[in-house]
Structures are given as structure tokens and as C-alpha cells.
């Protein structure tokens, strides 16, 4: 049973790397339908991390912070007086930003538990 679990965790970790590569390659200023695809990858990524159940590493937190910075930069670049598509993109980017902030908060809670000896 342990061998199967190790294989399963290894598979999930590899898929997580592939998802992260795709997310890093995405330009948040792209089309709305592509943004929605990336948001689905973020949800899939979140599910994989929950399934693996590992403590979040410094690398994970760094990845989240880098993506949060990219999203905030893109939000600032948009003019709210633009087209409906732009407003829709900004709304989606704010939703994605919220998801990432929640994941970062989880890493902070994990650190607090580790430092407090829990």
C-alpha cells in the first residue's frame, strides 16, 4: 500500500510541476477565455496540494508570491473605463488574487504551527 501511495504522490508532484510551468508561462493580460483556463489550473493545483497534504515549502510560498505580484501588476495596468471584457478580466484577476492570498495565508498558519511545536 505504501508503494502505491508513494507512486501516487510522485505522480501528483510531477503534475503540479507541469501546472506551475503552464501558470508561469501565462500572460495575465491575455484573453478572457485563456484567463478562465488558467483559473481552472489554479483550482486543480489547489486540489493537488490538498491531496498531497504536505507542509508548504519556501519554494511554494515564493511561487505564490511571484504570481500574486504578476497579477497585481496586471490589475494596475488596466483602465476600468475600458470595455466590458477588460472589466470582466479585472474581476477574474481579483478572484484569482483572492485564491492566491488564501493559499499564502495557509503557508503562514503552517509556519506558525511548526514554530510553536504543534
C-alpha positions as CSV (number, residue, x, y, z in Angstrom):
1,X,0.0,0.0,0.0
2,X,2.8,2.4,0.8
3,X,4.4,1.8,-2.6
4,X,1.2,2.8,-4.3
5,X,0.9,5.9,-2.2
6,X,4.5,6.9,-2.9
7,X,3.8,6.4,-6.7
8,X,0.6,8.4,-6.4
9,X,2.3,11.3,-4.5
10,X,5.1,11.2,-7.1
11,X,2.6,11.4,-9.9
12,X,0.8,14.4,-8.3
13,X,4.1,16.2,-7.6
14,X,5.1,15.9,-11.3
15,X,1.7,17.1,-12.4
16,X,2.0,20.0,-10.0
17,X,5.3,21.0,-11.6
18,X,3.6,20.8,-15.1
19,X,0.8,23.0,-13.9
20,X,3.2,25.5,-12.3
21,X,5.1,25.7,-15.6
22,X,1.9,26.5,-17.5
23,X,0.9,29.1,-15.0
24,X,4.3,30.8,-15.1
25,X,4.1,30.9,-18.9
26,X,0.7,32.7,-18.9
27,X,0.5,36.4,-19.5
28,X,-2.3,37.7,-17.3
29,X,-3.1,40.4,-19.8
30,X,-4.3,37.8,-22.3
31,X,-7.8,37.0,-23.5
32,X,-10.6,36.3,-21.0
33,X,-11.2,32.7,-22.1
34,X,-7.5,31.9,-21.5
35,X,-7.7,33.6,-18.1
36,X,-10.6,31.3,-17.3
37,X,-8.5,28.3,-18.3
38,X,-5.6,29.4,-16.0
39,X,-8.1,29.9,-13.2
40,X,-9.1,26.3,-13.6
41,X,-5.5,25.3,-13.4
42,X,-5.2,27.2,-10.2
43,X,-8.2,25.3,-8.8
44,X,-6.7,22.0,-9.9
45,X,-3.4,23.0,-8.4
46,X,-5.1,23.8,-5.1
47,X,-6.8,20.4,-5.1
48,X,-3.5,18.6,-5.8
49,X,-1.8,20.4,-2.9
50,X,-4.7,19.4,-0.6
51,X,-4.4,15.8,-1.7
52,X,-0.7,15.6,-1.2
53,X,-1.2,17.1,2.2
54,X,2.4,18.3,2.5
55,X,3.6,21.3,4.5
56,X,4.1,24.2,2.2
57,X,7.7,24.8,1.4
58,X,9.6,28.1,0.9
59,X,9.6,27.3,-2.8
60,X,5.8,27.0,-2.8
61,X,5.4,30.3,-0.9
62,X,7.8,32.0,-3.3
63,X,5.9,30.7,-6.3
64,X,2.6,32.1,-4.8
65,X,4.1,35.5,-4.0
66,X,5.6,35.8,-7.5
67,X,2.3,35.0,-9.1
68,X,0.5,37.4,-6.8
69,X,2.9,40.2,-7.8
70,X,2.3,39.4,-11.5
71,X,-1.5,39.6,-11.1
72,X,-1.4,42.8,-9.1
73,X,0.8,44.4,-11.8
74,X,-1.7,43.4,-14.4
75,X,-4.7,44.7,-12.4
76,X,-2.9,48.1,-12.1
77,X,-2.3,48.2,-15.8
78,X,-6.0,48.0,-16.7
79,X,-8.2,51.1,-17.1
80,X,-11.6,50.5,-15.5
81,X,-13.2,52.7,-18.1
82,X,-12.4,50.2,-20.8
83,X,-14.5,47.6,-22.5
84,X,-16.8,45.1,-20.7
85,X,-14.1,42.4,-21.5
86,X,-11.5,44.3,-19.6
87,X,-13.8,44.8,-16.6
88,X,-14.6,41.1,-16.7
89,X,-10.8,40.3,-16.8
90,X,-10.2,42.6,-13.8
91,X,-12.9,40.8,-11.8
92,X,-11.4,37.4,-12.7
93,X,-7.9,38.6,-11.7
94,X,-9.3,39.8,-8.4
95,X,-10.9,36.4,-7.8
96,X,-7.6,34.7,-8.7
97,X,-5.7,37.2,-6.4
98,X,-8.1,36.2,-3.5
99,X,-7.4,32.5,-4.1
100,X,-3.6,33.1,-4.0
101,X,-3.8,35.2,-0.9
102,X,-5.8,32.4,0.8
103,X,-3.1,29.9,-0.1
104,X,-0.4,32.3,1.2
105,X,-2.3,32.6,4.5
106,X,-2.3,28.8,4.8
107,X,1.5,28.8,4.5
108,X,1.7,31.4,7.3
109,X,-0.5,29.2,9.5
110,X,1.7,26.2,8.7
111,X,4.8,28.1,9.7
112,X,3.2,29.2,13.0
113,X,2.3,25.6,13.8
114,X,5.8,24.5,13.1
115,X,7.4,27.2,15.2
116,X,5.1,26.7,18.1
117,X,5.8,23.0,18.1
118,X,2.3,21.8,17.1
